[in-house]
Amino acid sequence: MTPRPTGPARLVVLVSGSGTNLQALLDACADPAYGAQVVAVGADRGGIEGLARAERLGIPTFVHRVRDFESRDAWDQALTGSVAAHEPDIVVSAGFMKLVGAGFLERFAGRMVNTHPALSPSFPGMHGPADALAYGVKVTGCTLFVVDDGVDTGPIVAQTVVPVEDDDTVEALHERIKVAERAMLVDSVGRMAREGFVVDGRRVRIG
């Protein structure tokens, strides 16, 4: 069980690119009523806009590149340590393109969330919008889930449906999913921060 924090919930956000989901969270956190604050932003590579967004606001950042470590386990330990140093209530994977290891998941069990551009359990993996379009589904969408040791398999926090248009391209569909994904992420993380949440088997109960 993750109780409601006594002050604003502390968010550590992990990014790998431009950080549009991070920006949506930063914008939401600017309102004290949102109930959360981004206390650090981490990345698996340097020189990206996601880090720059945080740095412009004076938010601490850290970078751990897998290639700089002798093993994936060593990278995972370093990432775990850097995230833990900021004492997060929730860790948000916002376009973070690396799978974390067992040590990270153990340290932040039930407190790390990620998004997937499909309605889980359908179309897991890297190509959710393309797979949905190729299959011919009439609706797809996005999923917010608590990260476990699988690929897009964790307990579901929230889902948003996005209709598939007859003339959709992968790019057009993915862009509409991204818009829905940002809104879902901001709304759900805010509720988790303000009300607390419980992961009970396959169910996530907010409040």
C-alpha positions as CSV (number, residue, x, y, z in Angstrom):
1,M,0.0,0.0,0.0
2,T,1.2,3.5,-0.8
3,P,-0.5,6.0,1.5
4,R,-1.2,9.6,0.7
5,P,1.9,11.7,1.3
6,T,1.6,14.4,4.0
7,G,3.0,17.0,1.6
8,P,3.2,17.1,-2.2
9,A,4.1,13.6,-3.6
10,R,7.6,13.4,-4.7
11,L,8.0,12.4,-8.4
12,V,11.2,11.2,-10.0
13,V,10.7,11.1,-13.8
14,L,12.8,9.0,-16.2
15,V,13.2,10.1,-19.8
16,S,15.0,9.2,-23.0
17,G,14.0,11.9,-25.4
18,S,12.1,15.2,-25.9
19,G,10.2,14.9,-22.6
20,T,6.7,15.9,-23.7
21,N,5.1,13.7,-21.0
22,L,7.5,15.2,-18.5
23,Q,6.5,18.7,-19.6
24,A,2.8,17.8,-19.1
25,L,3.7,16.7,-15.5
26,L,5.8,19.9,-14.9
27,D,2.9,22.1,-16.1
28,A,0.5,20.2,-13.8
29,C,2.8,20.4,-10.8
30,A,3.0,24.2,-11.2
31,D,-0.5,24.3,-9.6
32,P,-0.1,23.5,-5.8
33,A,-3.6,21.8,-5.9
34,Y,-2.1,19.1,-8.1
35,G,-0.5,17.6,-5.1
36,A,2.9,16.5,-6.5
37,Q,6.3,17.9,-7.5
38,V,9.0,16.7,-9.8
39,V,12.1,16.4,-7.6
40,A,14.5,14.9,-10.1
41,V,14.7,13.8,-13.7
42,G,16.9,11.0,-14.9
43,A,17.9,9.7,-18.3
44,D,19.8,7.0,-20.1
45,R,21.6,9.5,-22.4
46,G,22.7,13.1,-22.2
47,G,22.0,16.1,-24.4
48,I,18.3,15.5,-24.7
49,E,15.4,18.0,-24.4
50,G,13.9,16.1,-21.6
51,L,16.9,16.9,-19.4
52,A,16.9,20.5,-20.6
53,R,13.3,21.0,-19.6
54,A,14.2,20.1,-16.0
55,E,17.4,22.1,-15.9
56,R,15.6,25.2,-17.0
57,L,13.4,24.9,-13.9
58,G,16.4,24.2,-11.6
59,I,15.3,20.5,-11.1
60,P,18.1,18.1,-10.4
61,T,19.0,15.7,-13.2
62,F,21.2,12.6,-13.6
63,V,22.3,10.5,-16.5
64,H,23.4,6.9,-16.5
65,R,24.3,5.5,-19.9
66,V,24.3,1.7,-20.1
67,R,27.5,1.7,-22.2
68,D,29.4,3.5,-19.3
69,F,29.0,0.4,-17.1
70,E,30.7,-3.0,-17.2
71,S,27.3,-4.8,-16.9
72,R,23.6,-4.1,-17.1
73,D,23.4,-5.0,-13.4
74,A,25.9,-2.3,-12.5
75,W,23.9,0.2,-14.5
76,D,20.7,-0.8,-12.7
77,Q,22.4,-0.4,-9.3
78,A,23.6,3.1,-10.2
79,L,20.1,4.1,-11.5
80,T,18.5,2.7,-8.4
81,G,20.8,4.6,-6.2
82,S,20.3,7.9,-8.0
83,V,16.5,7.6,-8.0
84,A,16.5,6.5,-4.3
85,A,18.6,9.5,-3.3
86,H,15.6,11.7,-4.1
87,E,13.1,9.7,-2.0
88,P,10.3,9.4,-4.5
89,D,6.8,8.5,-3.7
90,I,6.2,7.6,-7.4
91,V,8.7,6.9,-10.1
92,V,7.3,7.9,-13.6
93,S,8.8,6.3,-16.7
94,A,8.0,9.0,-19.3
95,G,9.3,7.7,-22.6
96,F,12.2,6.0,-20.8
97,M,13.5,3.4,-23.4
98,K,15.3,1.1,-21.1
99,L,14.0,-1.9,-19.0
100,V,15.0,-1.6,-15.4
101,G,16.3,-4.7,-13.6
102,A,15.2,-6.7,-10.6
103,G,17.1,-4.6,-8.1
104,F,15.3,-1.4,-9.2
105,L,11.9,-3.1,-9.2
106,E,12.5,-4.5,-5.8
107,R,13.5,-1.1,-4.4
108,F,10.5,0.7,-5.9
109,A,8.0,-2.2,-5.9
110,G,4.5,-0.9,-6.7
111,R,5.6,2.7,-7.0
112,M,6.8,2.9,-10.7
113,V,4.4,3.6,-13.5
114,N,4.7,3.6,-17.2
115,T,2.5,4.2,-20.2
116,H,1.9,2.0,-23.3
117,P,0.4,3.2,-26.6
118,A,-2.2,0.4,-26.7
119,L,-5.0,-1.1,-24.6
120,S,-3.1,-3.7,-22.6
121,P,-3.0,-6.7,-22.8
122,S,-3.3,-6.1,-26.5
123,F,-0.3,-5.2,-28.7
124,P,2.6,-5.2,-26.2
125,G,6.1,-4.1,-27.1
126,M,7.5,-1.2,-29.1
127,H,5.0,-1.1,-32.0
128,G,1.6,-0.8,-30.4
129,P,0.0,1.7,-32.8
130,A,1.3,-0.1,-35.9
131,D,0.3,-3.5,-34.6
132,A,-3.2,-2.2,-33.8
133,L,-3.6,-0.6,-37.3
134,A,-2.3,-3.8,-39.0
135,Y,-4.7,-6.0,-37.0
136,G,-7.7,-3.8,-38.1
137,V,-9.1,-3.0,-34.7
138,K,-11.7,-0.3,-34.5
139,V,-10.5,1.2,-31.2
140,T,-7.1,1.3,-29.5
141,G,-5.7,3.7,-27.0
142,C,-3.2,3.9,-24.1
143,T,-2.6,2.3,-20.8
144,L,-1.0,3.5,-17.6
145,F,0.3,0.6,-15.5
146,V,2.5,-0.3,-12.5
147,V,5.8,-1.7,-13.8
148,D,6.6,-5.3,-13.1
149,D,9.2,-7.6,-14.6
150,G,7.3,-8.2,-17.8
151,V,7.0,-6.1,-20.9
152,D,3.8,-3.9,-20.6
153,T,2.3,-6.5,-18.3
154,G,1.9,-4.7,-14.9
155,P,-1.3,-4.0,-13.1
156,I,-3.4,-1.4,-14.9
157,V,-3.9,2.0,-13.3
158,A,-5.9,3.6,-16.2
159,Q,-6.8,3.3,-19.8
160,T,-8.1,5.7,-22.5
161,V,-9.8,4.6,-25.7
162,V,-8.8,6.2,-29.0
163,P,-10.9,5.4,-32.1
164,V,-9.1,4.1,-35.2
165,E,-10.1,6.1,-38.4
166,D,-10.5,4.3,-41.7
167,D,-7.8,6.5,-43.3
168,D,-5.4,6.4,-40.4
169,T,-1.6,6.1,-40.8
170,V,0.6,4.8,-38.1
171,E,1.9,8.3,-37.5
172,A,-1.5,10.0,-37.3
173,L,-2.9,7.3,-35.0
174,H,0.2,7.5,-32.7
175,E,-0.1,11.2,-32.4
176,R,-3.7,11.0,-31.2
177,I,-2.7,8.3,-28.8
178,K,0.1,10.5,-27.4
179,V,-2.4,13.3,-26.7
180,A,-4.7,10.9,-24.9
181,E,-1.6,9.4,-23.1
182,R,-0.5,12.8,-21.7
183,A,-3.9,13.6,-20.3
184,M,-4.3,10.2,-18.8
185,L,-0.8,10.3,-17.2
186,V,-1.4,13.8,-15.7
187,D,-4.8,12.9,-14.4
188,S,-3.9,9.5,-12.9
189,V,-0.6,10.6,-11.3
190,G,-2.3,13.5,-9.7
191,R,-5.0,11.3,-8.2
192,M,-2.4,8.8,-7.0
193,A,-0.4,11.7,-5.4
194,R,-3.4,13.3,-3.7
195,E,-5.3,10.2,-2.7
196,G,-2.8,7.4,-2.3
197,F,-3.1,4.1,-4.0
198,V,-3.0,0.3,-3.4
199,V,-1.7,-2.4,-5.7
200,D,-3.7,-5.6,-4.9
201,G,-2.8,-8.3,-7.3
202,R,-3.9,-7.2,-10.7
203,R,-5.9,-4.3,-9.4
204,V,-4.8,-0.8,-8.6
205,R,-7.1,1.1,-6.3
206,I,-6.7,4.9,-6.0
207,G,-7.8,6.4,-2.7
